[in-house]
Amino acid sequence: MKFFQCLTIIFMILSIVAGSFLIPVSVAVYMHEWNILSAFFIPMAVLWPLTLLLFIKTKRQPIRLTVREGILLVSSAWLGAGLLGAVPFMLSGFVPHFSDAFFESVSGFTTTGASALQNIESYPMALRVWRTQMHWLGGMGIVALTVALFPLLGVGGFQLIKSETSGPDKGKVTAKITHTAKALWFIYLGMTVLQIILLCIAGMPFLEAMCHSFSTLGTGGFSTQNTSIGYYNSAAIEIICTVFMFLAGVNFSLYFHLFTGKPEEFFRNSELRAYIRIAFCAGVGVALVLVPIYGIAAAFRHSFFHVASIMTTTGFSTVNYCAWPAFAQALLFLLMFVGGCSGSTAGGIKVIRWVILRKQAFNEMQRLLHPHGVFSIQLNRRPGRKDVVYSVAGFIFVYFVCLLVTFLAAALTGTDILTDIAASLTLVGNIGAAFGKVGSGGDFSFFPHWAKVVFSFSMLAGRLELYTIVILCVPAFWRR
């Protein structure tokens, strides 16, 4: 019986994703793109009756998922979302190859922003909206959205959300995980609406403002234009996107504390302070190099935009940063190893892990000077758990193993080393922006079909904090 209950939950999640098709369908009607409607209606017509049938046949009784079952459920839900998201691309006829459609869909839901499509402006607006909408759904988490909307047939939602959320320390901001999911999604929605309004005021058309807000708050990077944000050539739009990219890279639970009268939790957060320092130092460093090229104002604007874009793993661009001086490119390249904050929509290793490793490294130097001393790391001005250091060290090791595997897969395609390294970083870190052939203005269309499928699983692994996907490859996981 538990199998059918888990299957029902997976179909419920996919039905919610299919329900979000109504947004691009509305756009298609508004834009008179009648030929694209069936690409969205057909999967809805198939999925909704199946979900209803499973829901009727399955007994609603509380069930307790084991860790193994929770991992399988979340992995299956995300893989299913990637497959479902590819259907409109294929049925529309604009993306005939499964590998391209699946890559684009997974890139959307994992908020990577790497694209296998060329000349996106030639695609119907409904498909362009769907690309960015996948960022928005995947940013906060499709499982978290389901937990917020439904009681999950009695399944403990915390076990599922732990497999989907980012960071070494996963907890609740309210007593019930359903209330936590609702609170975070409410904040997420509010910030999205605010950015849409501001972009419209800055002169961006409503549909494009909505799409870019989806991509910004989801830290994805898909755009409706081939040249991304640079198409608009607007300082106001760039500044708005810079601010919201930076905000999207902050742990959303801190916003909850800020809005509920606990500002001390926000301002004393160790990760947030490090996040601000890194972004500020990198932004100033890049800007100083760019001043001779753009002048002071434009140099700082382009610098902080691209620092925010890469550090939060969004992937927007305004100019060709691959043509910048080597030092500026080097700083941006190093930011690809950092990422945003845990609990944010950003990808990457996460700032908190580097904070923990830095503090532990300092403790080890202290131990050399004082062999009999007792040292512990301090996080948020409180003693941190000892086991979190081991957790972070293990994650970093698995992260670089995944980078290596993806790098070797890219190298098998015969591309140059810089492109291979950049591709592996952008895929596993869900970054979008890269260097080489996949750099500013580039895409992944030239890779063979088998490589795009492999890359899709690299993106899924990165989005689900590696372990949720990597552990499926461990034989011990499948033994009883």
Phi, psi and omega in degrees: 000325181298326180300314182290327176294318178294321178297321178297319179298316179299317180291328175297317179299314180293328178293324176296317177298316179296325178297329178288351174300338183298334178292305176296331176297316178298320178296318180299319178295315181297322182270003181060037177266065188296329184289349184263348187298318183296332180296335178261325183289323183299309178297327177294318182294331179275316189285316185297314177297322178296318179295317179298319179296315178297320181296320180290319184282339184269132177288131177274093177222147182301135176230151179250118179274137171284168178301319180299314181293322177297318179296316180297321182294313181295316179299316180295321180296316181289322176295318178297320178296320178298320179290317180295320180295336180281338186301311179301325178297317184285315181294333179290338182086355181280337178231088188288331184272133180301318184299321179292316181295317180294317178300314182296319180294312180296320177299325178291306183293326180277001181059033178284308179089002173284137186239144174256007182254151178244153178049063185296338180294342180277353182274152176302149182298327180299319178290324178292324175295317181298322178302312183285328179296327176298323175302314185294319179292318182283338183301305179276339175114126181288329176290319178298323178296318179295318177299323180292327186267330185227157176281009176056039175055030178090002180280138176295111185292334183297322180298325181283315183295328178301327180281349185251329186278165186255158175107156182283342183236106186249124182212186181256151174258349173230171184295324181251136183296329177297317178294323177299312181299318179296318181297315182291321178292326178295316177298316180301313180296318180298317179294324179295314179299318180298317180293322178302314180299314182294320179294323177296318177298325180284355175110004179275136177302151188304309183299320179288326176296320178296314180298315182287333174289319174304314182290323182290307182291332175276358185046051181259301176109352174297142180232164175275353184240149180298325184261020174058216183294336179299340180301325187277339178049048184231121178296322181297315179296319179297318181294318178299314180295322178299312181298314184286330172298315180297318179295323180291339179276000179267147177303120185293336177295334177292325176295322179299315178297321181295319183279346181252022172083025177235061184295337180297328178294328180285311190279339179262007182291121184298320182293318181297318180296318178293321179301315180294316181297315181297313181297318181294312181297316179295319180298316178293318181300315179292319182299319181298327178286330185271348183306315179297338183271313188251343191092167189296305186298310182293325180298314180292324179295311179294322182297305184291331176297310184284330173297314178296320182298315183278319182294322178273004178061033178281303176100006173294161174213154176242332178220173179280091182291345178289348177262002179287164176304154187303321183295319178295317178296322180296318179296318178295321179298318179295327179295339178294341178269355187264295183086184180267202180273156173294149181076008176258181175273356182283157178259209179084184182292329181091139183299322185300326181291322177290326176297315181295316180294321178297315180295321179291322177298319178295321178297322179294323177292323176297324181292329176295322180282328183229082187302332183261007181283158177245120185234143176221155180280150178247123176236128182056035180063025175228153177298133178271158179290143181292325185290342181293332178295316179294322179298316180294317180299318178295319180297315181300320179297311181296324179300313182286333173294317177296321175301316182296314180298315179294321178299316180294322177297318178295322181295329179296341180278350176090011178280169183287160186298318181300315178297319180297315180295313181297320180297315180296319179295316184288330182280308181291325180274359182053045189267317180090300178287146182204197180227175182073215181293340179257018180282204183305121181084354180267174178209182183257015185295334185280348179287148178295163186298319181297323181294322180295325177293316177299316180298326180298320179288331174296319178293319178298318179298317180296319181292325182263029175058035170067300189302320183300327178265315184298323183296338177293341180269358180269121182305325182298335180296328185268356178273143178277000000 
